[in-house]
Amino acid sequence: MPLILEVCVDSIESALAAVEAGADRLELCSNLGLGGGTTPSFGLLKAIRKAVPTVPIMVMIRPRTGDFVYTQAEFDVMMEDIRCFRENGVQGVVFGILTSEGDVDVTRTQSLVSEALPLQVCFHRAFDMTRDTRKAWRQLSEIDGLTRILTSGQGTTATSANSLDVLKDLLDLADCQDPRIEILPGSGINSSTIGALCKALLPHGLREVHMSGGYWTDGASIWRRDGMGMGIGGAGEWGIWRTSARAVRAVKDAIDSLREA
């Protein structure tokens, strides 16, 4: 069974680059370069669906950057966004919600999942911010309707030795206890790391990987008011976040070569 390559994007240009390079599925966000992505606009979703109508799209549901402990007002926004996206032809939604103590907010997560059904539902890397990996797994495995967990193995990248050990454990748990939940490794996956990650995780049932292939490119503004900006700072002040087709293609080629080996 071929590995599924999911690529996160936040513009139609990035979506087209990712699909042209071989992405099997898109995770659609806004503001990827600024805190990990937030909920995208309907206009962006519709433009991408028109451009690549056959590619499955998972939509990020995240009302702001920052932590994953949400007020009631923010939670209400997440519920409403899920309702709206559910009616607009997406494959699924992606979200994560925690308690202030660092556990999965089970009650609210179940409410969001129930609102999303029959769509696919991915619990994102809020999982990596939980205080106890196995407890978080147990909590999520008890939620009806959850499809997958996006995780770096609770490390800064999915490809470190410690992260790979955690991912192996999660894949084994999913296989033995709840095969309906896919474990989707993400963070730090590129052409230099995909081989080692697959070698370590394929024997444990790896079926999907997630990457961005993103980079900052300079914006088109020639004249720029000296000392002015919108408060972002660094490369993002005048730059634009884009997905590199070359980076995605390199990972896709590496995955394909594993199939042929």
C-alpha positions in Angstrom: 0.0 0.0 0.0 1.6 3.3 -1.1 2.3 6.0 1.5 0.0 9.0 1.5 1.8 12.3 1.3 -0.1 15.2 2.9 1.2 18.7 2.4 0.0 21.7 4.4 -0.6 24.9 2.3 -2.0 28.4 2.8 -2.4 29.8 -0.7 -3.6 28.7 -4.1 0.0 29.0 -5.4 1.2 26.7 -2.7 -1.7 24.2 -3.3 -0.9 24.1 -7.0 2.8 23.6 -6.4 2.2 20.8 -3.9 -0.3 18.9 -6.1 2.0 19.3 -9.2 4.8 17.8 -7.1 2.8 14.8 -6.1 0.8 15.6 -2.9 -2.0 13.1 -2.3 -3.8 15.3 0.1 -3.8 18.9 1.3 -4.1 20.4 4.7 -5.5 23.9 4.1 -4.6 26.7 6.6 -3.9 30.4 6.8 -0.8 31.9 8.2 1.4 28.8 8.1 4.6 30.7 8.5 3.3 32.5 11.6 2.6 30.1 14.4 1.6 26.9 12.7 -1.5 27.9 10.8 -5.1 29.1 11.5 -8.5 28.7 9.9 -8.5 29.5 6.2 -11.1 31.6 4.3 -14.0 30.1 2.3 -12.7 32.0 -0.7 -9.4 30.2 -0.6 -11.0 26.8 -0.2 -13.3 27.4 -3.2 -10.4 28.6 -5.3 -8.3 25.6 -4.5 -11.2 23.2 -5.0 -11.8 24.7 -8.4 -8.1 24.5 -9.4 -7.6 20.9 -8.1 -11.1 19.4 -7.8 -9.9 15.8 -7.3 -7.5 16.3 -4.4 -8.8 15.7 -0.9 -8.6 18.7 1.4 -8.4 18.7 5.2 -9.2 22.1 6.7 -7.6 23.6 9.8 -10.0 24.8 12.5 -8.0 27.1 14.7 -9.3 30.5 15.6 -5.9 32.0 16.5 -2.3 31.3 17.0 -0.9 30.6 20.5 -1.9 27.8 22.8 -4.7 25.3 22.5 -6.8 26.3 25.5 -9.8 28.1 24.2 -12.5 30.3 25.7 -16.1 29.5 25.2 -16.4 32.2 22.6 -13.4 30.7 20.6 -14.9 27.2 20.9 -18.2 28.5 19.5 -16.3 29.9 16.5 -14.7 26.5 16.0 -18.1 24.8 16.0 -19.5 27.3 13.5 -16.5 26.9 11.2 -16.8 23.2 11.2 -20.5 23.5 10.3 -19.7 25.8 7.4 -16.8 23.7 6.0 -18.8 20.5 6.4 -21.3 21.9 3.9 -18.6 22.9 1.4 -17.2 19.6 0.2 -14.0 19.1 2.3 -12.7 15.7 3.2 -12.3 16.6 6.8 -11.2 19.0 9.5 -8.1 19.4 11.6 -8.1 20.7 15.2 -6.8 20.3 18.7 -8.1 21.4 22.0 -6.4 21.0 25.5 -7.2 21.7 29.1 -5.1 24.2 31.0 -3.4 21.3 32.8 -2.0 19.9 29.5 -4.5 17.1 28.8 -6.8 16.5 25.9 -10.1 18.4 26.5 -12.2 15.3 25.9 -15.6 16.8 26.3 -15.0 19.6 23.8 -13.1 17.4 21.4 -16.0 14.9 21.3 -18.4 17.8 20.6 -16.2 19.1 17.7 -15.9 15.6 16.3 -19.6 15.0 16.5 -20.2 18.3 14.7 -17.8 17.3 12.0 -19.2 13.8 11.2 -19.4 12.2 8.7 -16.1 14.1 7.7 -12.7 12.8 8.6 -11.3 14.3 11.8 -7.6 14.8 12.6 -6.4 15.9 16.0 -3.3 18.1 15.2 0.0 18.7 17.0 -1.7 20.0 20.1 -1.2 16.4 20.9 2.6 17.2 21.1 1.8 19.8 23.8 0.2 17.3 26.1 1.9 16.3 29.3 1.5 12.5 29.0 1.7 10.8 25.6 0.0 7.6 26.5 -2.8 9.3 28.5 -3.4 11.6 25.5 -3.6 8.5 23.3 -6.1 6.8 25.6 -8.2 9.9 25.7 -8.3 10.3 22.0 -8.9 6.6 21.3 -12.1 6.8 23.4 -13.6 9.6 21.2 -16.0 8.2 18.6 -15.3 9.4 15.0 -11.6 10.5 15.3 -9.7 9.6 12.1 -6.1 10.4 12.7 -3.5 12.1 15.0 -0.9 14.5 13.5 2.2 14.3 15.7 5.9 14.9 15.8 6.3 12.2 18.5 6.3 15.1 21.0 9.6 16.4 19.8 10.6 19.4 17.8 10.9 17.2 14.7 9.4 13.8 13.9 12.8 12.5 12.9 14.8 12.6 16.1 15.6 9.3 17.8 13.3 10.1 20.8 10.5 11.2 18.5 10.8 8.0 16.4 10.6 5.9 19.5 7.3 7.7 20.5 6.0 7.3 17.0 6.7 3.6 17.0 4.9 3.2 20.2 1.9 5.2 18.9 1.7 3.2 15.7 1.9 -0.1 17.7 -0.9 1.2 20.0 -3.1 2.2 17.1 -2.5 -1.2 15.4 -3.3 -3.2 18.5 -6.0 -1.1 20.2 -7.7 1.1 17.6 -6.8 0.6 13.9 -9.4 3.2 12.9 -7.0 5.9 14.0 -4.1 6.7 11.7 -0.8 8.1 13.2 0.4 10.9 10.9 4.0 11.9 11.5 4.9 15.5 10.7 7.5 18.1 11.4 11.0 18.1 9.9 10.1 15.8 7.1 12.1 16.5 3.9 14.2 14.6 1.3 17.1 14.2 3.8 14.9 12.7 6.6 12.1 10.8 4.9 14.3 7.7 4.2 15.3 7.2 7.8 11.8 7.9 9.1 10.2 5.3 6.7 12.9 2.7 7.6 12.1 3.2 11.2 8.3 3.4 11.0 7.2 1.3 8.1 7.6 -2.0 10.1 5.2 -0.5 12.6 2.4 0.2 10.1 3.2 3.7 8.8 0.7 4.7 6.1 0.9 8.5 5.9 3.3 11.3 6.3 2.9 15.1 6.6 5.1 17.9 5.4 5.1 21.6 4.5 8.1 22.2 2.3 7.5 25.8 3.1 9.9 28.8 2.8 9.8 32.6 2.9 10.2 34.3 -0.4 10.5 38.1 -0.9 7.3 40.0 -1.7 6.8 42.0 -4.9 6.8 45.4 -3.2 9.7 47.5 -4.6 9.0 50.6 -2.6 8.9 49.9 1.2 8.5 52.6 3.8 11.6 52.6 5.9 11.1 51.3 9.4 7.5 50.3 8.8 5.8 47.0 8.9 2.8 45.2 10.3 4.5 43.9 13.4 5.6 40.4 12.2 9.3 41.1 12.0 12.0 39.0 10.3 11.5 37.4 6.9 7.7 37.5 7.3 7.5 41.3 7.5 7.7 41.8 3.7 7.9 38.1 2.7 5.3 35.6 1.5 5.1 32.0 2.7 5.2 29.5 -0.2 5.4 25.7 -0.6 8.4 24.5 -2.6 7.4 22.1 -5.4 11.0 20.9 -5.4 10.9 20.0 -1.8 7.6 18.1 -2.1 8.7 16.3 -5.3 12.0 15.2 -3.6 10.0 13.6 -0.7 7.5 12.1 -3.2 10.3 10.6 -5.2 11.9 9.2 -2.1 8.6 7.6 -1.1 8.1 6.1 -4.6 11.6 4.7 -4.6 10.8 2.8 -1.4 7.8 1.2 -3.1 10.1 0.1 -5.9 12.8 -1.3 -3.7 
